Amino acid sequence: MKKIVLTGGGTLGHVTPHLALIPHLKKAGYEIHYVGTENGMEAGRMRAEPGITYHAVKSGKLRRYFSWQNFTDPFRVVYGAFQSAHLMGKLKPDVVFSKGGFVAVPVVFGAWLHRIPVLCHESDLTPGLANKLCKPFARRFATTFPECAEALGKKAEMTGTPLRQELFSGDREAGLRLLGFSGQKPVLLMMGGSSGARSVNEALRAALPELVKDFDVAHICGKGNLEPSLDGAPGYAQIEFLDAELPDVLACADMVLSRAGANALCEFQALARPMLLIPYPKGAGRGDQILNAQSLEKRGLCRVLLQENMTKDTLAEAVRSTWADRDVLTEALKNAPPADGTKRVLEMIEEIQ
């Protein structure tokens, strides 16, 4: 039986592509191991996944700002590298697939020490620091954006992102029932990412009186971000988080308002949903979401409203403008290169062994 090690952690974006690959890897007969942090987001999700053996290693984070943890985390990374090297020698997998995040760095290095081939995936338009560190030790790179494949050089290929097949099997009527909508108005779906998007949440709620004139608004607002005063508001449904029901809600969404995380963008693109994107501003991250959004906008696949230009009025106007362009956007999305990279990533896993 072939054996594969999956690794990556820190955000749901480092985990969901693995969830897309796992059913196919099981069907192909792989014994699957996952290496992640002790208490990160990936730990609970992968420990609950049937047929997956989870291994926890020490990990640190290389921050671009001052923190006392900057003095201790390098030691955690070094210790994690020893743990991972020992684990790779013990497991002797045929291949490693890394989705990035700092837990992946010691795992990729440990695999390289034991001459185990590694395929890394980068979701964003520019390589993250973890994947930059992994580049010398990886055999190949798969990327979501063509710009990233070019930046990483001859090791890299644009593949798209592995997407869960259940996303494509949603039931529109089930989604409308869940949200309490009649289906007589188009549905605007706001998704803020795994932890929500407070500033966009606030602007959307401020703009509701205008938006509900033309739309039913489904708002996935993130854990702890519900607004009790809006419970039962006509034309508005707020939910903290969706998992199994998400495909049904996506099936009934006619347009999406979202941040610009790469995995979510691939899902919306694959479903051909018109998008208005409000990327995280550069000061709140490394600016990758702005680049992601600009790349799609340049290809005619979305509309973008920068957060510094966002008010309740500009948001309502941008939503109306994007909706007016929905036919052009939908056609461009349908004619774009495939966003679902599941098939090609699986092929590359086989090719590098």
ChimeraX attribute file (.defattr): number of C-alpha atoms within 10 A of each C-alpha:
attribute: neighborCount
match mode: 1-to-1
recipient: residues
	/A:1	8
	/A:2	12
	/A:3	16
	/A:4	20
	/A:5	26
	/A:6	24
	/A:7	29
	/A:8	29
	/A:9	23
	/A:10	20
	/A:11	16
	/A:12	16
	/A:13	21
	/A:14	23
	/A:15	22
	/A:16	19
	/A:17	21
	/A:18	23
	/A:19	17
	/A:20	20
	/A:21	20
	/A:22	18
	/A:23	13
	/A:24	14
	/A:25	18
	/A:26	13
	/A:27	8
	/A:28	11
	/A:29	12
	/A:30	17
	/A:31	16
	/A:32	18
	/A:33	20
	/A:34	23
	/A:35	24
	/A:36	27
	/A:37	24
	/A:38	16
	/A:39	12
	/A:40	15
	/A:41	16
	/A:42	25
	/A:43	20
	/A:44	12
	/A:45	13
	/A:46	21
	/A:47	14
	/A:48	12
	/A:49	12
	/A:50	7
	/A:51	13
	/A:52	17
	/A:53	15
	/A:54	23
	/A:55	18
	/A:56	17
	/A:57	23
	/A:58	22
	/A:59	25
	/A:60	21
	/A:61	17
	/A:62	14
	/A:63	11
	/A:64	9
	/A:65	6
	/A:66	8
	/A:67	10
	/A:68	7
	/A:69	12
	/A:70	15
	/A:71	10
	/A:72	12
	/A:73	17
	/A:74	15
	/A:75	14
	/A:76	16
	/A:77	21
	/A:78	15
	/A:79	17
	/A:80	24
	/A:81	24
	/A:82	18
	/A:83	17
	/A:84	26
	/A:85	20
	/A:86	17
	/A:87	18
	/A:88	23
	/A:89	15
	/A:90	9
	/A:91	12
	/A:92	16
	/A:93	21
	/A:94	20
	/A:95	21
	/A:96	28
	/A:97	27
	/A:98	29
	/A:99	26
	/A:100	28
	/A:101	24
	/A:102	26
	/A:103	30
	/A:104	32
	/A:105	27
	/A:106	25
	/A:107	32
	/A:108	31
	/A:109	24
	/A:110	23
	/A:111	27
	/A:112	20
	/A:113	14
	/A:114	14
	/A:115	15
	/A:116	22
	/A:117	20
	/A:118	28
	/A:119	26
	/A:120	26
	/A:121	28
	/A:122	29
	/A:123	29
	/A:124	20
	/A:125	24
	/A:126	25
	/A:127	21
	/A:128	17
	/A:129	15
	/A:130	20
	/A:131	25
	/A:132	15
	/A:133	17
	/A:134	24
	/A:135	22
	/A:136	12
	/A:137	22
	/A:138	22
	/A:139	18
	/A:140	22
	/A:141	27
	/A:142	25
	/A:143	26
	/A:144	27
	/A:145	23
	/A:146	16
	/A:147	16
	/A:148	21
	/A:149	22
	/A:150	16
	/A:151	12
	/A:152	20
	/A:153	10
	/A:154	10
	/A:155	14
	/A:156	22
	/A:157	22
	/A:158	23
	/A:159	25
	/A:160	27
	/A:161	30
	/A:162	26
	/A:163	24
	/A:164	19
	/A:165	15
	/A:166	12
	/A:167	20
	/A:168	15
	/A:169	11
	/A:170	19
	/A:171	16
	/A:172	17
	/A:173	16
	/A:174	16
	/A:175	21
	/A:176	20
	/A:177	14
	/A:178	13
	/A:179	22
	/A:180	16
	/A:181	21
	/A:182	13
	/A:183	16
	/A:184	8
	/A:185	15
	/A:186	18
	/A:187	26
	/A:188	25
	/A:189	23
	/A:190	26
	/A:191	25
	/A:192	25
	/A:193	20
	/A:194	17
	/A:195	17
	/A:196	22
	/A:197	21
	/A:198	13
	/A:199	13
	/A:200	25
	/A:201	21
	/A:202	15
	/A:203	17
	/A:204	23
	/A:205	17
	/A:206	16
	/A:207	18
	/A:208	19
	/A:209	14
	/A:210	15
	/A:211	22
	/A:212	18
	/A:213	10
	/A:214	14
	/A:215	22
	/A:216	27
	/A:217	27
	/A:218	25
	/A:219	24
	/A:220	26
	/A:221	25
	/A:222	21
	/A:223	12
	/A:224	10
	/A:225	17
	/A:226	16
	/A:227	13
	/A:228	8
	/A:229	7
	/A:230	12
	/A:231	11
	/A:232	11
	/A:233	11
	/A:234	14
	/A:235	21
	/A:236	22
	/A:237	19
	/A:238	21
	/A:239	16
	/A:240	16
	/A:241	19
	/A:242	12
	/A:243	6
	/A:244	10
	/A:245	15
	/A:246	16
	/A:247	22
	/A:248	23
	/A:249	24
	/A:250	24
	/A:251	20
	/A:252	24
	/A:253	23
	/A:254	19
	/A:255	25
	/A:256	24
	/A:257	25
	/A:258	24
	/A:259	26
	/A:260	28
	/A:261	22
	/A:262	21
	/A:263	24
	/A:264	19
	/A:265	24
	/A:266	22
	/A:267	20
	/A:268	19
	/A:269	24
	/A:270	20
	/A:271	18
	/A:272	20
	/A:273	23
	/A:274	28
	/A:275	33
	/A:276	26
	/A:277	29
	/A:278	25
	/A:279	26
	/A:280	23
	/A:281	15
	/A:282	12
	/A:283	7
	/A:284	8
	/A:285	11
	/A:286	14
	/A:287	14
	/A:288	22
	/A:289	23
	/A:290	22
	/A:291	17
	/A:292	23
	/A:293	28
	/A:294	20
	/A:295	17
	/A:296	20
	/A:297	17
	/A:298	10
	/A:299	11
	/A:300	16
	/A:301	25
	/A:302	27
	/A:303	23
	/A:304	21
	/A:305	16
	/A:306	14
	/A:307	16
	/A:308	9
	/A:309	9
	/A:310	17
	/A:311	17
	/A:312	19
	/A:313	14
	/A:314	14
	/A:315	24
	/A:316	19
	/A:317	15
	/A:318	19
	/A:319	23
	/A:320	15
	/A:321	13
	/A:322	21
	/A:323	21
	/A:324	11
	/A:325	14
	/A:326	18
	/A:327	12
	/A:328	15
	/A:329	22
	/A:330	20
	/A:331	14
	/A:332	18
	/A:333	25
	/A:334	15
	/A:335	11
	/A:336	14
	/A:337	13
	/A:338	14
	/A:339	23
	/A:340	23
	/A:341	21
	/A:342	20
	/A:343	15
	/A:344	17
	/A:345	25
	/A:346	15
	/A:347	10
	/A:348	17
	/A:349	20
	/A:350	11
	/A:351	10
	/A:352	15
	/A:353	13
